[in-house]
Amino acid sequence: MKKLKQLYFTNRFFYGLLTIATFFVISFFVKVLFIPVAILFWILTAVMIWDLIFLFSGKGNVSVIRNYPEIF
């Protein structure tokens, strides 16, 4: 539970889930859409799991260098 509190999901993540869920509902009426939507769902799931493994694997820290002007 400690690791879950460290996660920050942006609106883009939730919009992606909403889009996939909407297309799943539409795919009940248009059968051709079911396979592509299922593939998108599994791609989103795989990317999310890869991101979690990358963040919490413990093999060093994620470092970022920010370049920005001194006067904002």
KAJOFEN-V331254 format. One record per run of one state. SS is the DSSP state (hx for helix, st for strand, lp for the rest). FROM is the first residue (numbers start at 1). LEN is the number of residues. Records with the same first field share a line. If there is no record, write none. Layout:
# KAJOFEN-V331254
SS = FROM-LEN / FROM-LEN
This chain:
# KAJOFEN-V331254
lp = 1-1 / 6-5 / 28-5 / 57-16
hx = 2-4 / 11-17 / 33-24
